Amino acid sequence: MSLIAILDIAHPDLALTPTIRDCPDASIEVVPHSTTDPETGLFFYLVEGADDAFEDVLERDHTVADWMLVDDHGSTRVYRLQHTEDAALISPMATELGGLLLKAETNDRGWTNRLHLPDREALAALWERCEEMDISFELHRMFRQDEWTGETVPELTDEQRVALVRAHEEGYFEEPRETSLEELAERLDISPTAVGGRIRRGTGQLVETTLLEE
């Protein structure tokens, strides 16, 4: 089994951090396959919502050594970038640990990353490297995956799992419904609000880990 880890990282020297800060309306996403050959030193980024000043900001970005506009569809652009030697990059660190960057997109402070890692030890090693570099590292969630098959095993909490299974058994998902939140709450000895929340969050986790990758 391997791991999928979803985490936020932030640091002034992380790739494109100055651009993220100065262009808050732009959404930037790494084109993952472009990082599979680290020898090239080239990275491709999909940018949405960039204004006329975006490229001026790229010129001033101390993490960018060179850039080229590859494709322009108006609101969506693709750039090829070469980063400076001082730029901090998460994908080479993950690769050295036997992992793979599946997705990376900007947030308000830095990057949200979805990583495929071989095990918890690799995740711990990645955290230690970020700690040494003073990179903010916030793990949101992780779940198991059969290695390289794409088959995920959702990390539901025990409470979510019980609520979802009981709701299924009692016919909550049937049309028309054969039970209500109030009846489920009484059987589980919790409030209707609590059981509704467990069903909603558990369903969201199942959708994210079984459907979104498709």
C-alpha positions, 0 to 999 in steps of 0.5 A: 500500500502507498499513500496519497497526502494532501498538504499545504506548504508556504515559504517566501522562497517556494516557487512563484510565491512572490507572484502568488502574493502579488497576483491574488486573483490568478490561479496557478496549477502545475502541469504534473507531467512536466516535472518527471524529467528533473534534468531539464529544469523546466516546469510548466504552469497553467494560469487562470485569471492572470491580468496584464500585470502578471508577466511584469510580476514574473519578471520581478519574481526572485524564484524565476530565472526565465519564463516563456508563454507557451499558449494563450487562450485569453483567460487561461495561459500556459507558461514554461518556467525555469526556476532559480537555484535558490527557489524551493521546490517540493516535487524534487524532494518528493521524487527523491523519496520515491514519490510523485507530485500528482497535483499542485495549485496555489492558495492564499499563502503558497501551494496545496499539493497532492502527493503519491508517497510510498509510505508514512516514513516517506511522508515523515521524511518530507516533513523533516526536510521542510522543517529544516528549510523552515517551510510551513507544512500543514497536512490536511489528510492522507489515505491509502492507495493500492500502489499505482493502480488508482484504486483508493481506500478512503480514510473515513473516521469510524463515526462516519463509516458507522453512520454511512453504513447504518444509513444505507442499511436503513434505506436513507439513500432510497427514493423515497427515503425509508428512514429519516435523520431523526430515526437514524440519530435515535438508533445511533444515540446522537443528535440529528445534526451530528448524524447529518454531518457525519453522512455529509462529510463521509460522502464528501470524502468518498467522492473525493477519493473515488471519483475526482481522480477519474 
